Amino acid sequence: MPPKKRHSGTSQSKEPKPGAESVSADKKDSPELSVKKHRDKDAAFVALCKSLRVTDPVCDRAWTLWKAVQESMDDVTDSQKRLWGACLFVSVIDMDVSCFTLTQVLKAVSLDVTQFMSVVRKLDVNLDTISTKVTSALTRLEKKYEVMLALYQRFEKERETLRTCWTMFLLAKGRALQMEDDLVISFQLLLCTLELFIKRCSPELLQPLYKSAISKVQSPPTRISRRNQSKAKPRAPDPEVDVQLLETLCKENECNAEEVKNVYHTSFTAFLDSMDLSRSWDFPQVDQQYEEHYLKSRDIDGRLFFDGDETVFAPKVQISQVERTPKKNPSDEEGSLVPPQTPIRAAMTSIQMLRGDLTSTGDQPSTTLATYFKQCTVDPTQDVRKRLEAHGQAFSQRFGQAVGPHCVVYGRERFSLGVRKYYQVMEAMLKSEEKRLSVQNFSKLLNDSTFHTSLLACALEVVMAAYGVSSFKNGGYNPGGGEAADRDVCFPWILDVFDLAAFDFYKVIESFIKADPTLSKNIIKHLETCENLIMERIAWRTGSPLFELLKQEHEGGAAEQVETPASFSQPLQHNHTAADLSQASFQASSQASSQASSQAASLTPRLPKSNSLSLFYKKLYRLAYTRLKTLCSYLLSPHPELEPIIWTLFQHTLQHEYELMRDRHLDQLMMSAMYAICKVKSVDLRFKTIVTSYKNMSNTSQETFKHVLITDGHYDSIIVFYNQVFMQKLKTNILQYASTRPPTLSPIPQIPRSPYKFPNSPLRVPGSNNVYISPMKSPRMSPGIMTPRSRMLVSIGESFGQSNRFERINQMVNSSERSFKRTLDLGSTPKPLKRLRFDVDGQDEADAPHSRSVFCVRLPLAGSTRSRMQEQKMKEDAESKKDEL
């Protein structure tokens, strides 16, 4: 039943009391708590249950949970009332009942959102305290809260506005978006709401910027008495969006105007039509209808941000890290103001960079790319066009289903950007291949559908990451399906949209990064995380081509081992190229036939080894050992001799018992191997201790050890998996480590620096604590965005201002004990290779090792002349060309 209407005499929205009839729509179906039935429980607990109007079954379940937690916790640091509130919250989520909202329980236990989430997670002292359902609900609420907090801070900072404006935005966001944690679209809706209110405000209330921006000042309608209401002429509807005002708002907030206009004409206009708000000045029903929406969602009352309520604002000590006003450079009074880096500003900057990189790229292949298509034996132009049409429709529809009913058009916008990035990177790849191979006919590559789909998916993932939509909350783990999964566009959502195998997508990631030097550090990190997720879990799903490759390797005798242990200590070589993807299978079959004829007398003919599989396993081993080493540092520092033994069992499992990875996670085998070796070596290490430390590692999820495949369709905890599956499969091998003749230890993989971490961040000059250099960024990026912001920033080649700044730089350099000539050796930092990364069989003999590059930075005392600077530049150019040869 809908909640009772608020008193008409106030427009302020207060939190409804838990005892009010509006608390639950299921009140008639939920009888009140019977205190007599709960005499065995603590009276204060029962009083809390009664204040939140929970039912008898919820009370019983929460109390049972509390007793279990109480027995498991060594030390109860939080107050009982707070833990009781957490138990009640977990119980209603698991039972799917609507007794109270999150805000109501926060007020009842006197906690803010962040504190309460922390308390709930503390309940999970065992493996099965908190269910997957509760974990998913917590993740959703956290993301929604973070978005709402960031939006309100920006709203509050812009100007003092009516409470109704904020409430209308909350209602519009809740109605228009299924994914209320989409920061960009939510912020665009906020700008639309501000446009609606600003153009209705009296001119004297507006700042000069917005006074001049309004093309026609709207005067609020006069009130009409009920007596004269029938005689009054109906007021004509206000004009549509004020384009000039909206563009001003977008410019001031660094937001793309065309995207905001689309949001206005689709989602926001539909919202106004459904509410019939476009003709009303008082908006009397906004507060009431938002309350209905909030009670139905059972989470956070966004109106409390406007009241400064303690349940939605963290203590000021915590939020002080987010600067609310720009600060001047303390070391330079004449310096320009540097804006603070808020979540919204970071998102807008990321989108600006993406769009800026694509300004010269169109929705159609460039002349150069079209020429490559025409030079193919079979022209792929028509196939490329048809494929993009089909993928575009699928992407837009799925995006609309996930984000909101009117969001298909936003999906088309994102897809259009992805297509431009796809064309841009493809052209760069082909230019690189032409230079490396001295060929121009790439017919096999450009007529391969898998290559094109993988490249397009990678381009779209870059776009989604730039908009902040694709993220890795909950460790990138989404074991369940249903409604929550349909609204999740995080990676690997894009693979499901295109029905693309993760192993095929993986093969194009490195090539994509190498071919696009404009990718930001955050985007590169995002793609690297995608690559790790594929190696950890996604590539091991049933139906993956990885299993077929492994089967061929083992059954065909191509190699006794997928990757020889002796190669672990060798540097990671990148010898596979995208240009050989079409021909890989044909090449393998032809070589197999040739070897079969020449080795007819051989009892075990050997198939050629797949370099794509070899490289995958090399990277897999390095990732696996890195994670094992981290976990060992947490748990086994007193027993360093166990790490190589655990690694040997772990590596043996991945190599010879790879079926254990089917529909499972790499870390599940890692934890099982650690427990097994500690068991046979008589080291007391319990699974509870292992998973407790595991939760502190990066990119992890509790689902990894709570939701493990046991048999087909049956999941249980990591302990059950170890006892019923891992131990049964590897018992003989595990016991060998307790014998006097244990297995030979596997070599430790060499862990090189990531091939994706280029020297594009500010680097400190050796021997100096206060001098940094950074490669020149795109000219559209101002030095203020490039950090460090608390230091003096110098962009060589651009106007620097007064000469005293150079004097101050010299003073900074003179403060060091070293000489004035500084040399920064980038050392082993890998240089972008001039080739693609996809698939090849065999080494390319034309590749030569790249010499180490040395970048010398000289800061002399006296200002050098223009001729000396030109001479220095010529020398550096010559050295650079020499490195490329």
N, C-alpha and C positions, 0 to 999 in steps of 0.2 A: 504494500500500500504506500502511496506517496506520503512524504512527511507533511506535518501540519505547516500551514503558512506562518511566516514570521509576523510579528506585530508590525502593522503598517506605519507606525510612527517612527521607525528607525530604518536607516539604510545601512547601518553597520552590521556586518556579519560576525556573529559570535559563535564559538564552538558549541554545538548542542550538547546538553548534559547527557551522560550515558543513560540516565533514567528516563529520558524523554521518549515519547512514542515514535519519534523519527529515527531512532537508533537503527532499527532493523526492519527491512521490508518483510521479513519472515516472522514477525512478532506473533501472529496468530498461531503459527505452526510451532512456535518455540515456547513452551510453558515456562513460567518463572521458576527460579531456583528454589528448591525446597531445603531450607536450612536444616530441618530435622534429619534428612537423609545423609547429612555430612557432618555429624557430630564427631566422627572419628578424625576429622581433619582440623588443622589449625584454624582458629576462629578468625584470625586476621586474613587468612587465605580465602575463607568462605566469604568474608565481607568484601574482599576485592572482587571475587567472582560475582557477587550480588550487585556491586556498583557497576560492573560491566555488562550485567544482564545476560550472563552465559547460562546455558542449559545444564541440567544435571549430568548428561553424558560428557559434555565438555569439561565440567568441573572434575569428574572422576578421572578422565584421561589426563588432564593437566596435573592432577595430584600424583597419579602413578608415575608420570614423567619426572616430576619434581623429586619423588623419593628415589628413583633410579639415578638421577643426576647427583643427588645428595650423597648417595653411597659411593659413586664413582669419583667425585671430586675430592682431591686430597685437602684442599683448602678453599673454603667458600669466601672469596674476597668481597663479592658484591652483596648488597643487602638482600634478604630473603624476598622482600616485596618486589624488587626488580627482577629477580630470577623467576618468581611466580608469574609476573607479567609476561616474561619470555616464554615460559611453559604454556601459558594460555594462548599466546600468539601462535606458537607452533601447533598446538592442538586444533585450533579453529581452521588453520590452513590445511592440515592433514584431513580433517573431517569435512572440509568444504562447507562450513556453516558461516553465517553472517551475523555474529553476535555484536561485534563492535568494530570500529575503524582503527587504523593504526594511530591516528592522532589521539583518539580517546584513550587508548592504552598508554600512550606516551605521557599524557597528562596524569593518568592514574598512578604511574610509577615515577613521575618527575624526571624524565630523561628526554634528551633530544634524539633525533633520528640516528645520528652516527653512534652515539653511546648505546642506544637500544640494539642496533644491529650487532654491535660488538658483544653485548651480553647474550644475544640469541646464539651467536656462533660459539660462545664459551660453553654452551650446553653440550656441544658435540664432543664430549670427552671420550666417548666410545665410537665405534665405527657406524653404529646404526641409530644414533639418537635423533639426528635430523635427516629427514627423507629428501629424496631428489626434488619432490614437489616443493618442499619448504625452501630448499636451496635456490631453486629457480625463482620463487616468489621474492626472496631476499634480493637476488641479483636485479630483478626487474624494478623493485622499489628503490634500490640504491641508484640505479641509472636514472630513473624518473626524478628522484630527489636532486641529484647532481645537476640535471638539466634545468629543473625549476629554480634552483638556487642561483645558478649562473644567469638565467634570464632575469630574475628579479633584481639581482645586483646591477645588471645593465639598465634595467627599467628605472630603478631608483636613482641611478647615477645620471641618467639623461635629464630628467626634470621631475618636479613634483606634479603628479597627475592624480586625477580622481581615482578613488578606490574602485569605482565601477569599471574603469578602463582596465585595471588589472584583472578584476573578476571576469570581465567579458573575454579577455584574452585566455584565461584559464579554461573557460567554457568552450571557446572556439577550438582550442588545442585538444581538449578532451573529445569534442564531437568530430573534428576533422581528421584526427590522427589515431590510428590504432597503435602505432609506435610513438608513445609520448616522450620517448627518450631520444628522438631525432632532434638534435640541437639546432641544426641549420633551418629546417622547415619551421620549427617552433619559433625561432627568432624572426623568421620572415613573417609569420603570422602576428607576432608582436608588433612589427613595423606596420602591418596593415591595420591593426587595432589603433595604434597611435595616430595613423593618418585619419581614421574615422573621427577620433576625438578632437584632434588638433583643429581640423577644419570646422568643427562645431563650437570651438571655444571663442570667447570674446577676444577681440584683437589686443586689448590691454593686458591680457594674461599671457600673451605669447612673447617669446624672444624675438628680436629683430630678424634673425635669420628665417624663422618660420612665418613671420608676418609677411615678408616679401615673397615667400615661396608659395603662399596660397593664391591661386589664380583668381578666386572669387570668395571673399569672406562669407562664411555661412552664419547667419544670425539664428540663434535658437528660437524655436517656435514659442509663441506666447501661450499661456495656459488659458483654457476655455472652460467656463463654468458649466456645470451639468445642465443648468437651465437653458443656456444658449448653445449647447453642444449640437442639438439637432439642426439649428439654424446656420451653423458655421459651415463654410465651404470646405470640402476635404482638401488638405494640404498636399500639394504636388510632391512627389518623392524627390529627395535630394539628388543632385547629379551624381554620376558614378565616380569612380576613383579620381581624385585630384592628382593628375600625373606629375605636375610640377612639384607638389608637396611630397609625394611618394618618392620621387627621384632625389629630392633634397635629403629626406630621411635615409635613403640608401647610401648616398654619398657620404653623409656624416658618419654612418656606421659601417662603411667599407663593405657594403653588401651589393651584389649584382642586381641592378634595377629590373632587368628583364625577368629574372627568376621571381622576384617579389611581385611583379605585375601578374605573372602566371598564377602565383599563389592567391593573389587577390581575386582574380577573375574566376578561379575554380573553387578552391576550398573555402575562402573567406566569404565570397558572394553566396555560395550555397548555404553557409552557416547563417548569414544574415536573412536569407530568404526563409529558411526553416524557422527562424525565431521571429520573423517579421519585425526586425529591429531597425531596419533602414529608415523607418518613418517616425520613430519615437525618440524623443530627446531624453526622457527620464529613465529609460530602460528599466522599468519597474520589476520585470520578471527575471533579470539576469542573475541576481543573487540567489533567488529561490531555485532556479533551475540548475545553477552550479551546485547548490547544496544537494540536490537530488543526484546529480552526477557523482559527486564526491562520496555520498553514502553508498551508492551502488558500487563504486570502485573499491571501497573499504580501505583506502590507503591514506594519503596525506592531504590535509586541507590546505590548499595553496593560498587561501586568503590570509592565513596566519603570517605569511611573509610580510604583508602590509602592516600587520600589527606589531611586528618585531617580536613575535612569540618565541619563547626560549626553546620550544620543542622543535623548531625548524632552523634555528640559528645556532651554530656552534659557538663556544666561548670565543671572545674577541682575541684571545691569545692565538687561537688556531687560525682564524680568518685574517689575521694581520699580515700573513704572508702574501695575500692577494692584494696588491696595492690598488687603492680606489682612485687615486689621483696621480697624474704624472709627476715625476720628480726630476729636478734639474740635475745635471751631472755635477756631483760635488766638487770635482776637480777642475771644473770649467764653468764659471759663472755665465759665460757668454754662449755656452752650448745650447743646443736646441732641446726642447722638451721631448722625452722619450716616453711613449705611452706604455702603460702597464700591460703585461701579457696575461689577459684573462682567457677563459675557455672560448668565449665567443670571438675575441680578437684573433686567437690562434686559428680557429676554424675559418674565419674570413680571410686571414692571410694565406692559409693553405689553398683555399679556393682561388684566390687572386693569382697565386703562383701557377696553379694548374692552368687557368685560363690564359695567363700571360705566355706560358710556354706553347700554347696552341693557337696563338693569334695568326701565325703564318700558315696554319694547316687548315684545310677545308674538309667538308663532309664527303668529298670525292677524292680519288687518288690524284696526286700531283702529276705534273707532266713527266717528271722523272720516274715515278712509280708506274705510271701508265706505260711508259716505254719498256720497263722491265717486263710488264705483263705481255706486251706485244712481241717481245723477243723470245718468248717461250714457244716451245714446239706446239703446245696446246695452250691457247690464250685463256687464262683463268678469269678474265674480267667478269663475264656473265655469272659464273659460279660464285665469285666473291660477292657480287651484288645480290644475288638471290639468297645466299647464306646470311648476309647482313639483314636483309628484310625479315627472314624467318626468326633470326636471333633477336632482332629488335622488337618484334611483336611479343615474343616469349618473355623477354626481359621486362618490358614495360608493364605487361599484364601481371607478372609475378611481383614486381615492385609495388604496383598499386594494391594488390591483395595484401601485401605485408604491411605497408605504411598507412594507407587510408583509402577510402572509397573514391576520392577525387584526385588521387595522386598518380594516376597513370601518366599524366602529362609530365610530371616531374621525372618519372622513369624514362620518358622519351628524351628529356633534356640530358640526363646522366648518360644515356646510351649514345647520344650524339657526341658528347665529349669523349666517350670511350672510343668511338669510331675514329675520331680525329687523332687520338693518341695511338690507336692501332695502326693507322696509316703512317704516322710519323715514325714509329719505331720500326715498322716493317721496312720502310725506305732506308733507314739507317743501317739495318741488318744487311740488306742487299748491297748497299754501297760498300760495306765492310767486307762482305764475301767476294764481291767483284775485285776489290783491291788485293785480297789475299790469294784468291784462286785464279785471277785473270780470266774469268769466264763471265758471260752475260746471260746465258740461258739457264734459268732456274726453274725449268718446267716441272720437274718432279716435286720440288719443294712447294712451289706456288699452286700446284694442283692437289696438294694434300689437305684434306678437310680437317684432319686432327690438328695440324700445325696452325691453320688459320683460327680454328675455334679456341685453341690454347692461347694464342697470342691475343685474341680479342678478349678472352676472359681475364687475362692478366691486365690488359689496359683498363677494363671496367673495374677491376679490383683496385687499381690505382685511383680511379675516379671516386669510388665509394670510400676509400680510405681518406682521400683529400677532403671529402665532405663529412668525415667523422662518423659515417654510418656503420662501416664495417670495423668491428673491434673484436677484442678477445676477452671479454668479460667471462668469468667462470672458467678461465684457462682454455677458451675455445672449445669447451666440451659441452655438447648438447645431446645427451643420451636419449631423451624422450622425443615424442612427436606431438601431434595434435596442434591445438590452437597456438600455443607458445612458440612452437617450431615454425609455424607458418608466418609468424610475425618477426622472425629473427633473420635479418639479412647479413649477419656476420659471416665471415668466411667459415665454412666452404659453401655458403648459399649459392654463389655464382656457379659452382660446379654442378649443383643439382639443377639449376635453371637450364644449363646447356647439356645436361646429361654427359658431362665430361669426366673422364677418368682422372683421378688425382695424380697418378703417376705420369700421365701425359702433360698435365698442367705443370707439374714439377720440372719437367725437362726444359721448359721455356723461361723459367724465372730468371736464371742467371744470365741468359742471353739478353733478356729484356732489360735488366739493370745495366749491363755493360753497354747496351746500345742507346741508352737514354741518360746522358749526363746531367739532365735538368732535374732529375728526381731528387727530392729533398731527403735529408737524413731520416726523417720520420717515416717517409714512404718506403725507403729502402729497408728500414728496420721492420716495417709492416710486412713487406714481401718476404723478408728473411724468416719472420715468424710463421708466415704461411708455409714456407718450405719446411720448417721444423715440424709443424703440425702434420704435414703430409708424411714425413718420415716417421714420426712418432705413432701415428694412428690411422690417418685417413687412407693412405696407400695400402693399408692392410685389410681393408674391408673386403668381404666376399664379393667376387666379381671383378676385382682389380686385375689388370693385365700383369701386375707384378708377380702374381702366383704362377701364371702361365710361363713367364720367363724363367722363374726359378725351377719350375718343373722341367722345362727343356734343358736347363743347365745341368741338373742333377741326373735326369734320366738319359740324356744324350751323351753324357760323359764329356761335355765341353770343358769342364774343369772340375777337379775333385773338390775344389773349394770355390765358393762364389768369389771370394777375394782372399788371396794368400796372406797369411799373417805377416810374412816377411815384408810386405809392402806397407804395413801400418806406419812404420817409422819414416817412410819416404814422403816428400812433399806432395800435396794434393795436386795432381795434374788435370788440366781441363782440355781434353783432346776430342771431345765430341762436338759436332757442329750441326746446326739446324739444316744446312744445305744437304745433308745426307739422310734426313728422315724418310723420304719417300722410297728411297732405295734400300733402306736398312734390311727389311725382311727379304727382299729379292736377293740382296747381296749375301745374306746369311744362307739362304737356300742354295744359291749357286756355288758358294764356297763349300757347303756341305757335300754337294754332289761331286765336286772336284776332288775333295779329300777322300770321299768314299771310293772313287775309282783308283786313286793313287795308293790307297791303303787297303786294298781288297783283302790282303792277307791278314790284316790286323783284326784281332778279336774285339777290340773296343775302339771303334772309330770315334774321333773327337770332333764335335761341332765347334764352330768359331765362337769365341766368347763375346758376349754383348757388352760393349763399352758403356752403354747407358746403365745397365745393371751393375757393372763394376763401379762406376762412379757413384751410383746411388748407395752401394754398400760402404764405400769409403767414407762418404759423408755420414751415413748412418752410424758407423763405428765411432767416428769422431764425436758425433752428438751423444751417443750412448755413453762413451767413456767420460765426456765432460760432465754429464749429469751424475754419473756414478761417483766421480771424483768429488763433486760438490756434496753429495749425500754422505760420503765417507768422511769428509772433513767435519760434518756435523756430529757424526755418531761414533766413528772409529779412530779418532786421533790417537788414543792410547795403543792401538793395534795397527800400525801402518803396514805391517806385513800382510794383512788380509786383503788390501785393495787389489793387488795384482791377481790374487787367487779368485776373488769375486769376479773380476773382469774376465778371467779365463772362462769361467762357467757361463757368464753372461754372453760372451762372444761365441762360445760353442753353441749356445741355444739359438742365437740369431742365425748362425751359419748352417747348422745341421737339423735343428728342430724349428724351422721357420713357421711351420703350421701352428705353433703356439701363439704366433702373432695374429692369426686370423681373427678379425673383429675384436682385437684387444689393443692395449696401449703398451708402448715400449717400457714405460716406467713400471708397469705391473711385473714384467719379467725382471727388471732391475731390482725391485724390492724383494722379489722371491729369491733371486740369486743371492742377495745379501743375507737374507734370513737363513738360507740353506747352508752357506759356508760358515756362518757364525754358529750354527747348530752343530755341525760336524767338528768344528774347532773348539767347542765348549766355551764359547764366548756368550755371555748372557745378554741377548738383545731380543726384545720382544717386538712383535709386529706393531703393537700400540706405540712403542717408542719410535719405530721406523716411520710410521705414517705421521706422527706428530712433527718430526723434523722435516718430513717430505712436504708438509703444508707450508713450510717456510721458504721453499725453493720458488724460483720465478716460474711463471706460466704453468701453474699446477691447479688441479681441481680436486675437491674431495671425491668427486664421482669416480676418479681414477682408481681409488682403493675401496670404494663403497659399491661400485657397480661393475663387476667383472664377470665376463661370460664364463659360465661353467660348462653347460651343454647347450644344445640348440634351443634358443629362446629362454633359457634360464640364467639369471644373473644373481650373484651373491657377492660377499665381501672378498677382499684379497686373501684372507685366511682360508676361506673355503676353497678358493682357487688353488692356493698352494697345496693344501692337503689332498684335494681330489683330482687335480690336473697336473700341476707342475711337478710335484714330488713323485707321482706315479709314472710320469714320462721320463724323468731324469734321475730316478733313484739310484740306478747302478753308477751313473756318472758322478753323482754327488758323493756317494760313499767312497769313491776312489781318492777323494781329497783327504780322507781320514787314514788311508793306507800308508805304508812305508814307501811306496812308489807312486806318488801322485802324478797326474797328467802334467805334461810340459806346459809351462806358463805361456800365454799368448803375449806377443810383443805389445807394448803400450803404443797406441796411435799418437803420431805427432799432431799436436793441436796448433795449426797455423792461425794467424790473424784472419778474421773473416774477410773473404774476397770482396765484400760489399762495403767495408769501412774505408772509404777514401779520405785523404787528408783535406777535407773541405770544412773542417771546424777550426776555430782559432787555435793555433798551436803556440806554446811558449818557446821563446828563443832560449836554447840551452845556456845555463849560467846566469839567467836573469829571471827574477820573480815578477817583473812588472812590464815586460815587453812581449806582445803576442803578434803573430801575423796570421792572416787568413787569405785564402785565394779569393780573387775578385768574383763577386756574385753577379747576378743579372743586373743590368743598369737600372731596372725598375725598382730594385730593392734598395731602400735607403740604408746607410750604415747603422742607423739606430735600431733596425730590426735584427741586426746580425749578431749582437752580443759580443763580448761582455759589455753590459750597459753601464756598469759602474766605472768603467775606464775610459780613457780618451781614445776615440776611434779615428783612424787615418785611412783614407781610401786613396791609394796612389793613383794619380792620373786624373783626379777630380779636384775641384776647387777646395782649398783647405782653410782659407781665411788668413788671419794675421800671422806674421812671421814669428811672433813670440811663442806660438804653439810648437814650432820646430825647435826652438831653444829649450822648451820644457821637455821635449822628447830627448834631446841631447843630454839634459840633466838626468833623465831617467836612466839612459844608457850608461852615463858616466858613473852612476851609483854602483854599477857592477864591478867586480874585481877583474873581470876578463878584459881583453883588448877591445878596441872599437869595432874591429871587423868580426862579425858573428857569422857562423855557418850553421845552418839548420839541416841536419842530415835526416831525411825521411826514412832512412834505413830500409827495413823489410816491408814497408807499406806497399802492397801490391799495386801495380799499374794496370789500368783497364786494358784488357787484352783485345787485340784487333780481330776478334773472331767471335763466332756465335757459339751458343751452348745448347745443343739439343741431342743429337744422337749420331754416332759414327762408329764404324768398326775399323780399328787400325789407327796407327799414329800418322799424323801429317808431318812428313819429313821437312816440309818447308818452314815449319815453326822453329824459331831460334829463341833461346832464352833471352829475356829482356834484361839489360843492364840496369843497375840501380841508379835511380835519378837523384841528383843532388841539387838542392835549391839554395842558393846563397843569398842571404839578405845582408846588405851593408847599410849601416847608418853612420855616415861620416860626420865629423864635427862641423866642417864647413859645408855650406850648401853647394852641391855639385852643379856644374853647368849643364845646359841642355845637350851639348854635344857629348859630354861624358855619359849622360843618361841614355842617349841613343846608342852609343858604343856598347854600353853594358847590355842593353836590350838585344842588340845584334848577336852578342856572345851567347846570351841565354837561348835565343832562337836556334842558334847553331847547335848548342848542346842538346836542346829538345829534339831537333831533327835527328841527331846522332842516336838518341835513345830509341827513336821509333824505327830505325833501320834494323 
